[in-house]
Amino acid sequence: MPKLNTIFIFPGDLMWKQHPSLYASGTLPRGDPNLPAIIMFTYNATRSKELLGMSYRTIHEIANDTLEYFKARGWLQEGRFNSVHRSSL
């Protein structure tokens, strides 16, 4: 069975500010703050809200729910990234 990888991509320091213990414990690796922040796509959801009455969850809600989902399944391992260097990620 192939090895599965989990990749979290969140804007700015969203995860770091909300869950600093996950980084301090080595459960999640820190990204490289020196990489350029390039916005390739933006979406306007106004029409879906107006025409269909849709509502959307915030990025904070989605990030927290994703972490809780991973924790419940044991997919976050403390110390996993303590000795990993960015160049090897």
Summary of the structure (lengths in Angstrom):
residues: 89
radius of gyration: 16.2
end to end distance: 21.1
largest distance: 50.5
contacts: 137
relative contact order: 0.20
helix: 38%
strand: 0%
